């Protein structure tokens, strides 16, 4: 198992007690609901895949929910958001409904991309897409940041999520170089979940700290967050967002996390032991977040169970909705296709 413990990475400082007070009960409970939405969507969608309802690829975000939930809580939806093929969570956080996303997975006409994109290509008004090509989203995010600067738009940034495997791609180097050279307001977020497909990160990347070691080469600041801790992610994104808005400079962030599934549903993840997986699942970001709210007297276990049950039933209903949606008419296949 890749070594991503805190002895190797010094996380951005955060104070959970202060954040509990400053964020407020209503927002904290809403973020719990959002993480349960993501978890239940992924679990039910994965089940649909295994039952042959979903084709193509399927990359689960289970275990990483705290990262993007915290980012959206801090920065709000009115920025440009870009991510990889592990895009279900970000689409849900940006307002896409479980019905339209499940229908997209099922390849139906009512889907988020009319049944044409599948699992890796979700969109919203502010989500520029999930990208199936490793690192393909990084230049797009850089272009979005250029648009913000060119149009002199205030209070906005571009936020680009990528996996640790994308750091070795040429697009990473080229995009970060031009973003720094041109002073573009982009936050590049490496979600280091320990494995680039089945390769441990230390066997693929030549530095230990993906942001703090690489950022100086692009004349950027680099930060490291604990992706299993909502509060650490919140504090980190809060600092970075403010910094980019003030300096109009790009920033590189590494978030140390764990995925609880293989690279995709078809990956049995035999490269890590059951004991390693069990150990990392003890730091489930949703469970630790729930406990923090219980300890603060904001919610009890029964209320959490009811919230989880409600979201589980919503996802089961979304599966039924998707299954009953019509297939796309083949005559529409060439609609919306751009060809020079």
SVG drawing of the C-alpha trace seen along z (x, -y; Angstrom):
<svg xmlns="http://www.w3.org/2000/svg" viewBox="-41 -43 53 53">
<polyline fill="none" stroke="black" stroke-width="0.4" points="0.0,0.0 1.3,-3.5 2.6,-5.4 0.5,-8.5 0.6,-9.0 1.0,-12.3 4.7,-11.5 5.4,-12.1 2.9,-14.9 2.4,-17.9 -1.2,-18.9 -2.5,-22.4 -3.4,-23.6 -7.0,-23.4 -9.0,-23.8 -12.2,-21.6 -13.8,-23.4 -13.5,-26.8 -14.8,-25.6 -17.8,-23.9 -18.7,-27.3 -17.9,-29.4 -19.5,-27.1 -22.7,-26.7 -25.1,-23.9 -27.3,-24.3 -24.4,-24.2 -22.7,-21.3 -25.9,-19.2 -26.3,-20.0 -22.8,-18.9 -23.5,-15.6 -26.6,-15.2 -24.5,-16.0 -21.9,-13.4 -24.6,-10.8 -26.1,-11.7 -22.8,-11.0 -22.1,-7.7 -25.6,-6.4 -25.5,-7.3 -22.2,-5.6 -23.3,-2.4 -26.6,-2.1 -25.0,-3.0 -22.3,-0.5 -25.0,2.1 -26.7,1.2 -23.4,1.6 -22.8,5.1 -26.3,6.1 -25.6,5.1 -27.7,1.9 -24.7,-0.3 -22.1,0.2 -18.7,-1.3 -16.5,-2.4 -17.5,-3.3 -15.1,-5.1 -16.4,-5.4 -15.7,-8.3 -16.4,-6.3 -13.9,-7.3 -13.2,-10.8 -16.5,-12.6 -15.1,-15.1 -12.9,-16.8 -15.2,-18.2 -18.0,-18.7 -15.7,-21.0 -14.5,-22.7 -18.0,-23.6 -19.0,-24.7 -16.1,-27.2 -16.1,-28.4 -19.7,-28.0 -20.9,-26.9 -20.3,-30.1 -16.8,-29.2 -15.6,-27.0 -15.3,-23.4 -13.4,-20.7 -12.6,-17.1 -11.5,-13.7 -13.6,-10.7 -14.4,-10.2 -17.0,-12.9 -20.3,-11.8 -19.8,-13.6 -18.9,-16.9 -22.0,-16.8 -24.3,-16.1 -22.7,-18.9 -23.2,-21.3 -27.0,-20.6 -27.3,-17.7 -30.2,-15.4 -29.8,-11.7 -32.5,-11.0 -30.6,-12.6 -27.3,-11.2 -28.6,-7.7 -30.4,-7.9 -27.1,-8.9 -25.4,-5.9 -28.2,-3.8 -27.6,-5.4 -31.2,-6.9 -32.5,-9.9 -33.3,-11.8 -29.7,-11.5 -27.5,-14.3 -25.8,-14.2 -28.8,-12.6 -27.3,-9.2 -24.2,-9.9 -21.6,-10.5 -22.0,-7.8 -20.2,-7.6 -17.2,-9.7 -18.8,-12.7 -21.3,-14.6 -21.9,-18.3 -23.8,-21.2 -23.8,-24.9 -20.6,-25.3 -19.1,-21.8 -17.1,-21.8 -17.2,-18.0 -15.6,-14.9 -12.7,-13.9 -11.9,-10.3 -8.3,-11.1 -5.9,-11.3 -4.9,-14.9 -7.2,-16.1 -9.1,-18.4 -6.0,-20.4 -5.6,-22.6 -9.4,-23.1 -9.3,-24.4 -6.4,-26.6 -8.5,-28.0 -11.4,-28.7 -9.0,-30.6 -7.8,-32.6 -11.4,-33.5 -11.9,-34.8 -8.8,-37.0 -9.5,-38.1 -13.0,-39.2 -11.9,-40.8 -14.5,-38.7 -14.3,-39.4 -14.7,-36.8 -14.3,-33.7 -11.6,-31.0 -11.3,-27.8 -10.9,-24.7 -9.4,-21.6 -9.5,-18.2 -7.1,-15.4 -5.8,-12.1 -2.2,-11.5 -1.6,-9.7 -2.2,-12.9 0.8,-14.5 3.1,-12.6 1.3,-13.8 2.7,-16.4 -0.5,-18.4 0.1,-18.9 3.5,-20.6 2.4,-22.7 -0.8,-23.9 0.8,-24.8 3.7,-26.6 1.4,-28.8 -1.0,-29.4 2.0,-30.7 3.5,-32.7 0.1,-34.4 -1.0,-34.8 -4.2,-32.8 -6.7,-32.3 -6.7,-28.5 -6.7,-26.1 -5.2,-22.7 -6.2,-20.0 -4.4,-16.6 -6.6,-14.0 -3.9,-11.6 -5.7,-8.4 -2.5,-6.3 -2.9,-4.5 -2.7,-5.6 -4.8,-2.7 -2.9,0.2 0.5,-1.6 1.4,-2.9 2.1,-6.6 5.7,-6.4 6.5,-4.1 5.2,-6.5 6.1,-10.0 9.6,-11.1 8.8,-13.4 7.1,-12.6 4.9,-15.7 3.1,-16.2 2.1,-19.8 4.7,-21.2 7.7,-19.6 6.4,-20.4 4.8,-23.9 8.1,-25.8 9.1,-24.6 6.2,-26.6 6.7,-29.6 3.5,-28.6 2.6,-28.0 1.8,-24.4 -0.4,-23.0 -1.3,-19.6 -4.7,-18.7 -6.0,-15.7 -8.7,-14.4 -10.2,-12.1 -11.0,-15.1 -13.7,-17.5 -12.5,-20.2 -8.9,-20.1 -10.1,-20.4 -12.5,-23.2 -9.7,-25.2 -7.3,-24.6 -9.7,-25.5 -10.8,-28.6 -7.2,-29.8 -6.4,-28.9 -9.5,-30.4 -8.9,-33.7 -5.3,-33.7 -6.1,-33.1 -8.7,-35.9 -6.3,-38.3 -3.1,-37.4 -4.7,-36.3 -2.1,-33.6 -2.5,-29.8 -2.0,-27.4 -1.3,-23.7 -2.9,-21.5 -2.4,-17.9 -5.2,-16.2 -4.2,-12.9 -7.2,-10.5 -8.1,-6.9 -10.5,-5.3 -12.4,-2.4 -12.8,-0.6 -10.5,0.3 -9.6,-2.2 -12.9,-1.3 -15.7,1.2 -13.9,3.8 -10.7,3.5 -10.5,6.1 -7.7,4.1 -5.5,7.1 -2.5,4.9 -3.5,4.0 -4.3,6.4 -7.6,6.7 -6.0,5.6 -4.7,2.4 -8.1,1.6 -9.7,2.3 -7.3,0.0 -7.9,-2.9 -11.7,-2.4 -11.4,-3.0 -10.9,-6.6 -14.0,-6.8 -14.5,-10.6 -18.3,-10.3 -18.2,-8.3 -15.6,-10.7 -17.7,-13.7 -20.8,-12.2 -19.1,-11.6 -18.0,-15.2 -21.6,-16.4 -22.8,-13.9 -20.1,-15.0 -21.1,-18.6 -24.7,-17.8 -26.0,-18.8 -27.5,-15.4 -28.0,-11.9 -27.4,-8.5 -31.1,-7.9 -31.4,-11.1 -28.3,-10.1 -29.9,-6.7 -33.1,-8.4 -31.1,-10.8 -29.2,-8.0 -32.3,-5.9 -34.0,-8.8 -31.1,-9.3 -30.9,-5.5 -34.5,-5.4 -34.0,-8.4 -31.3,-6.5 -33.4,-3.4 -36.1,-5.6 -33.6,-7.1 -32.6,-3.6 -36.3,-2.8 -36.7,-6.1 -33.6,-5.4 -34.8,-1.9 -38.1,-3.2 -36.7,-6.1 -36.8,-5.7 -33.7,-4.9 -32.3,-7.8 -33.7,-7.8 -30.9,-6.9 -32.0,-9.8 -30.6,-12.3 -27.1,-10.8 -25.5,-13.6 -27.3,-16.4 -25.0,-18.8 -21.9,-17.4 -19.4,-20.1 -17.4,-19.4 -15.2,-22.1"/>
</svg>
